[in-house]
Amino acid sequence: MTMLTIQGLRAGYGKIEVLHDVGVTIERGQIVTLIGANGAGKTTLLKTISGLIRPTAGTIEFDSQNIARRPPHKIVGLGLSQVPEGRAILKRMTVLDNLRMGAFTRRDSEIGSDIDAVYRRFPILGERRDQMAATLSGGEQQMLAIGRALMARPTLLLLDEPSLGLAPKFITRIFLTLRELQKEGKTILLVEQNARQALQVADRGYVMERGKIVLSGSGQELLNMPEVQRTYLGQHAA
């Protein structure tokens, strides 16, 4: 079943158009990865899906609802959360308060149990629940950013460069978490600098260049494409 359908999407900043007629489809339960060089438009696409940038043309259908011009908090309320590039945690707040902020659209009585679930997923956050977020390491901050996004109970999770600047042990933990979330029924759209690792976990992938989707296929198909190997995997195609 299709969860997200993007067609003819155009968006940018002021008069500068960054996305040109972008089309993407994500099926429920998939991990879909988006790769491309810096400046290709990947982050702009995620921000447009999340409502932080308003498109000038095209449609974004999430669970059969057109969300292209809805405000970000309404989109979060529908079940779509983003983990932004650079994590954007609230550094002057505690770990616990960061997690509470992730549930700001909710009015149910299960927020406390969901915080406990984040602590079970990332035990170090439970140990440091009363620490200021600024005191966490980069990897711990990324765990907190993911945990905060999960507090909104998303069905679709967007992640923008989650491994950027992290030590190898934290990168491994992040990718294991993505697999776990998929098994739990989450759908994931992943923007990632580590193209090889991203495509290895992806059910489907897209390659973006200069604001356009230029290639698509299964993760394995893209891994085997000579042009992807040359440009993004640092290999000489046979």
C-alpha positions, 0 to 999 in steps of 0.5 A: 500500500502506498504511503507517500506519493509526490508528483511534479513537486517544485519548491525552493527559497524565494525566487530560487527554485531548488526542486524541479518536477520531483516525483517519489513514491514510498510504500508502507513499511519500506526503507527508502533512501535518497542519495546525491551530492551536497546541494542536490536538493535532498534536504529541501525535499525533506523540508518541503514534505514536512511543511517547512517549505511551501511548494510552488507546484505539485502534490504531496499525498500522505495516506491519501491526503494532500499535505503540500500546503499544510502547516508543519504541526498539522503534518506531524499530527497526521503521523509524519516526523523528521529528524533534521540534519544536525539533530537540532536538539534543544541543548539548554533543556534536559534529555527528558524535556527534549523527549516531552517536546517531541510529543507536543501535538499529543493529548493522550495519557501514554506519553510517559510509557512512550518515553520509557520505550525510548529509554529501552531503545537507547538506555544511555538516554535513560541514564542521562534523562536529567542531563542537559542535552548539550552535555551529550556526545554527538552519537547520544544527541542523534539518539535523542533526536530520533527518540524525540521524533518517535515521541510523535508516534509517526508512521513515516519517519524522515531522517536527514544525514543521521550518521553525519559526524558520528563515530563508527560504533554510533553509525552502526547503532543508528542503522540497526535502529532503522532496521528495528523500526522497520520491523516494528512497522515504521516507514522510513525516508532516509537521506544519507551521505554514506550511500553504500550503507544506506542502499544496503538497508533500503528497499528502494532508492532515488538519486537526486542531481540538481533538484531532479530525480535522475535514477531510481530502483531497488537498493541493490539495483542502485548499488549495481549501477555503474554510474552510482558506483562511480559517483557515489561509491568511489568505485571504478565500474567494470 
